[in-house]
Amino acid sequence: MGSIKVHEFIPLDGVIDAPTWTFEYGFHPRMGETLAHLMRTCDTILLGRKTYEMFEPAWSVRTVEDDPAAPFFNDTKKYVVSSTVNGVTWRNSTILGPYSPDAVRRLKADVAGGIYISGSGTLVHALLADGLVDELHLCLYPLTRGSGPRLFVDGAAATKWSLAASESYENGALYLKYATT
């Protein structure tokens, strides 16, 4: 059975939006190694519509020479959760259909390894609400955004997580891996 592993770039106040604000901190090489390790544990990618529409044009044209993560994003089987996407053009992509916890449970049952999710805030909110997230991989940055969609929405059920790994970087960011207890 697969496990859902959510990766987010996140500021101290928990806002999850397009992480262009991370650029001023640079991308520490050890962070790249940590995320590469996470990707090696996954053999499937699950994306919401908006993230698919942002990732497809950005990643589909990249090669390993452009970015070491390109083979993972391009060669890995991808499932898109959407009721509005009519077709996908990015290789190895399939439309899973509108969000359904049962469809995600079936996907988890069919996958042997990890299921990687990046961004996809609406999808992540639904997965958290349905108790389907197994791990959170957070790259936490030392700033607040003030407003925007949060990782945990108001009114979400309380959930206990255990710290499974952590690492700090010279740019002030932290990597935090939490697993459900």
QUIHUVEN-V647019 format. One record per residue. N is the residue number from 0. SS is DSSP state (2 for helix, 1 for strand, 0 for the rest). PHI is phi in whole degrees, -180 to 180 (* if undefined). NEAR is the number of other ideal C-beta (glycine too) atoms within 8 Angstrom. Layout:
n = <N,N>
ss = <SS,SS>
phi = <PHI,PHI>
near = <NEAR,NEAR>
This chain:
n = <0,1,2,3,4,5,6,7,8,9,10,11,12,13,14,15,16,17,18,19,20,21,22,23,24,25,26,27,28,29,30,31,32,33,34,35,36,37,38,39,40,41,42,43,44,45,46,47,48,49,50,51,52,53,54,55,56,57,58,59,60,61,62,63,64,65,66,67,68,69,70,71,72,73,74,75,76,77,78,79,80,81,82,83,84,85,86,87,88,89,90,91,92,93,94,95,96,97,98,99,100,101,102,103,104,105,106,107,108,109,110,111,112,113,114,115,116,117,118,119,120,121,122,123,124,125,126,127,128,129,130,131,132,133,134,135,136,137,138,139,140,141,142,143,144,145,146,147,148,149,150,151,152,153,154,155,156,157,158,159,160,161,162,163,164,165,166,167,168,169,170,171,172,173,174,175,176,177,178,179,180>
ss = <0,0,1,1,1,1,1,1,1,1,1,0,0,0,1,0,0,0,2,2,2,2,2,2,2,0,0,0,2,2,2,2,2,2,2,2,2,2,2,2,0,1,1,1,1,1,1,1,2,2,2,2,2,2,2,2,2,2,2,0,0,0,0,0,0,0,0,0,0,2,2,2,2,2,2,0,1,1,1,1,1,0,0,0,0,0,0,0,0,0,0,0,1,1,1,1,1,0,0,0,2,2,2,2,2,2,2,2,2,2,0,0,0,1,1,1,1,1,0,0,2,2,2,2,2,2,2,2,2,0,0,0,0,0,1,1,1,1,1,1,1,0,0,0,0,0,0,0,0,1,0,0,0,0,0,0,0,0,0,0,1,1,1,1,1,1,1,1,0,0,0,0,0,1,1,1,1,1,1,1,0>
phi = <*,-79,-126,-88,-120,-93,-115,-138,-89,-144,-85,-57,-90,81,-70,-120,-144,-56,-83,-64,-65,-75,-57,-66,-92,73,-114,-67,-55,-67,-64,-60,-64,-64,-69,-62,-62,-57,-62,-65,-87,-117,-122,-147,-119,-118,-132,-80,-58,-62,-67,-57,-66,-84,-73,-54,-70,-79,-88,-63,-99,-84,-116,-61,-68,-77,-159,-61,-84,-56,-60,-60,-68,-87,-94,-77,-64,-120,-121,-112,-90,-167,-102,-115,-74,-91,-159,-122,-114,-75,-57,65,-110,-136,-83,-81,106,-64,-58,-146,-58,-68,-64,-68,-62,-64,-61,-59,-69,-87,-104,-84,-107,-78,-115,-88,-129,-127,65,54,-54,-62,-63,-61,-57,-66,-63,-63,-62,-94,67,-100,-88,-96,-142,-112,-116,-109,-102,-94,-110,-83,-157,-118,-99,90,-146,132,-66,-102,-60,-109,-80,-57,88,-66,-64,-68,-138,-96,-127,-117,-72,-103,-165,-156,-157,-113,-124,-63,-82,94,-82,-123,-105,-130,-110,-118,-120,-68,-102>
near = <6,13,10,15,14,12,11,13,6,11,12,8,8,9,14,12,8,5,6,5,9,11,6,5,9,6,7,10,6,8,13,10,8,10,12,10,8,13,10,6,8,14,8,15,12,15,16,14,11,10,12,16,9,10,13,12,8,8,11,10,5,10,6,7,3,6,7,7,9,12,8,9,11,12,7,12,8,14,13,14,14,12,5,5,10,3,5,11,6,12,6,9,12,9,10,11,8,6,9,7,9,6,10,16,9,8,14,13,8,6,12,5,10,13,15,13,15,10,13,13,12,8,14,15,10,10,13,12,8,8,7,11,11,8,13,10,13,12,14,11,13,7,7,7,10,6,4,8,7,10,9,6,7,4,3,10,4,4,8,6,9,8,8,7,7,8,9,6,11,4,7,7,14,10,15,11,12,11,9,11,5>
